[in-house]
């Protein structure tokens, strides 16, 4: 099990508007760079005094002398090291490098360095910070998602807000009553227009954000709150505190088409593979299941493909690799603190890395072989890893409480994080991808194309 909901302070200071930008006083990196302090240990004060007094006279008022006397003067200056031009020393002269490697090898190495890809600079601070008051501090929920139309959805208490990343505008989608709330999960459909909203009362609402209309409510499938959602084209998969996982075909009157039963406690993580053939589910029972869509049954609970027991705490963080279809990354809670990698065809654990902190969420870089993890107790940081070496590329700090939720922009560059400190931050964690000509993706079928047939 993992630490879940924490009580929030009873009294909040001041009124805060949801998704309003925080303007923080930042220290410029260019401050106080106009002072150069001399290095006294590297200075010759006698020579400095001579140059400021007697030495300057000779240059400003040259005296005509014989060639032999001038030659003697130059030889004496050279012997006494008086041909220097600087008076103040700002750093010690570096030692002469010793050439331990043959010139042939170094020249070839330099040639390789010129063609090597320059190292990417990872910004250590967030690009933007928005207020997120009343964000529920619960490890098992999924309250943040970024749709394909570049609109970010976040649930704050009983309300779902939409933030348009293209213009920074904010709108309120829905507010539910206290007896139905709080909202426990949000998930965009692939079209970026429709969104599913899971509730504490076990229901799931479907909304059309273009018209601000509720299309339908899914009832009766779960007996407790729905904390995890995942789309597979027109199939909406829901996971509840009752341990049940349901596939709902949102186009038909009776939507439940498959049931997955294996978890004995709350389902807190759900992710479909890019192919739509495999479903990964993680629960508060410390179990990870892999389900095969091809063996799903509508008449009886579907048997899992793999039941994986390696984690020792709740498994919420799930991320399918974008460049290897059968590679899955998972993260464990505060009693586990590890990131594990799985071959989902065989069920083999390929690697396990101890992060030292509760793993709340995982995201793959769509353009590079990198993985980003968000953490809770005790550091509340984001960590960028190089895959497969799992060498730390950087740590991003700024949140003061555990970073519960992460979402990725459609272009894969920006990452949004929501934390228990009631802030929503945006990070340029994955950089800007190189411009590569790509074929236009095939248009997906409209997942709600038959919605008008529902009565």
Residue, then its C-alpha position, 0 to 999 in steps of 0.5 A: x500500500x502507499x500513502x494516499x490522501x492527506x488532509x489539507x489545511x483548514x484555513x487558506x490565506x487569501x483568495x486564489x483564482x484557478x490557473x492564474x499565473x504566478x509572477x515570481x521574483x527571479x534572480x537574474x543570472x547576469x547580476x553582479x558580473x561587472x566586478x573583477x577581483x584581482x588575484x593577489x597571490x598571482x601579482x608581482x607588486x614590485x613590478x606593478x609599482x615600477x610599471x606605474x612609475x618609472x616604466x611609464x616614463x620611458x614609454x611616454x618620454x623616450x630618451x635617445x640613446x646609443x644602439x649598444x645601450x638600447x641593446x643592453x636595456x632590452x637584454x636586461x628587461x628580458x632577463x628580469x622578465x620586465x616585458x609583461x604588459x599586464x599589471x593586475x592578475x585575475x587568475x593563475x596561469x594554467x600549467x602547460x599541458x602534457x601531451x600523453x596521447x600521440x598526435x594522430x589519436x588526438x586529431x582523430x578524436x577532435x574530428x569526431x568531436x566536431x561531428x558529435x551532437x552538442x549536449x542539450x541544456x536542460x532548464x532547471x526552473x519551470x517556464x510558467x507557474x499557475x495556481x491550482x487551489x483545491x488540488x486533491x492531494x491523493x496519490x491514487x487519482x489522475x487529475x491532469x491530462x493534455x489533449x491532442x488539441x493542445x488543451x490541458x484539463x485539470x480537476x480542482x476539487x469538484x471542478x474541471x478546468x480547461x487551459x488552452x496552451x495556444x492562448x493561455x485562456x481558462x474555462x470551466x467545463x463542469x462543477x459537480x455537487x458535493x455528494x458526487x465529488x470530488x472529481x477523481x480522474x480526467x482523460x482526453x479522447x484521442x480526438x482532443x475534443x471529448x473528455x471523460x470525467x471520473x467521479x467519487x460516486x463511481x460514475x463517469x461523465x462524457x463531455x463534448x468540450x466544443x459545445x460544452x455539453x454533457x453527452x452521457x453518464x456511465x453508471x452501474x459499472x463500478x461500486x466505488x470511485x473511478x480513479x483511473x481512465x484510459x482511451x483506446x480509440x472509441x473504447x474507454x477503460x475505467x478502473x475503480x477503487x473496487x478493483x474492477x477494470x471495464x472496457x466501455x464502448x461509448x458508441x452503444x447503449x449498453x457500453x460495458x463490453x469487457x471486464x478485467x478482474x485481478x486487482x484486489x484493491x484500487x486500480x490507480x494506473x491504466x495505460x494502453x499500448x500504442x498498438x491498442x493490443x495490450x493494457x497495463x494496469x497498476x493497483x494499490x495491491x502492489x500488482x502490475x497486470x498486462x492484459x491482451x485485447x485479443x483475448x478479451x471476453x464480453x461473457x466472462x472476466x478476461x484472464x490476464x496475460x501477465x501478473x507481475x509481483x516485483x513491486x513492493x508498493x502501489x503501482x501508479x506510474x505507467x508509461x509505454x515506450x514510444x520507440x519499442x512497442x513491448x517495453x513498459x516502464x513502471x514506478x512504485x510508491x513510497x515503500x518501493x521507490x523503484x522504476x522497473x522496465x518490462x518486456x510485456x510479451x514475455x513478462x520479464x523484468x529487464x531492469x530495476x532502478x532505485x530512485x530513492x523517492x516515491x515514484x508518482x508518474x512517468x513520461x517518455x521523451x517522444x524524440x529522444x531515448x529519455x525518461x522523465x519521472x516525478x517524485x514524492x517523499x522525500x525530494x519532490x523532484x523531477x528526474x530526467x534519465x537517459x535510457x537504457x543506461x539510466x544515468x541521471x541527466x538532470x533534476x528539476x526542482x521547484x515544487x515543495x510537495x510531492x509531484x503527483x501528476x504529469x502530462x505531456x504536450x502534443x508536440x512532446x516538448x513541454x511537460x506540465x506537473x501538478x503537485x500537492x503544493x497547489x501549483x501547476x508548473x510547465x517545464x521544457x524538459x525534453x527540448x525542441x526536436x530537430x525538424x524532420x520531414x515526416x509523412x502526414x499521420x493517418x486520420x483517426x476515426x471519430x470515436x463519437x461518430x455514432x453518438x447521435x444513435x444513442x437514445 
